[in-house]
Amino acid sequence: PSPASLVAISEECRRLVALLPEPALREIANLKLAGYTTAEIAQQMGVAPRTVERKTGLIRKVWIQDADASAEA
C-alpha cells in the first residue's frame, strides 16, 4: 500500500476505536488490531476469555451500526 493509503487506514482505525463507549472496549479493539489473541487479551486484562469474546461482539455491533449509518448517508 502507498503511504497515503497507510495513513488513511490508520486514521480510520483510530476513528473506529474512538466510537467505542468504554475504555475496556477500546483496549480490546486496539489489542485485536495489534494481533493479540483472545486468550492473550484475557490474560493481559485479567478477565475470562468469554468476557473478551462478548466485548468483541459489542465492538462489532458498534462498528456495524457505524457502517450502516455511513451507507445510508
Buried (B, 14 or more C-beta within 10 A) or exposed (E): EEEEEEEEEEEEEEEBBEBBEEEBBBBBBBBBEEEBEBEBBBEEBEBEBEBBEEBBEBBEEBBEEEEEEEEEE
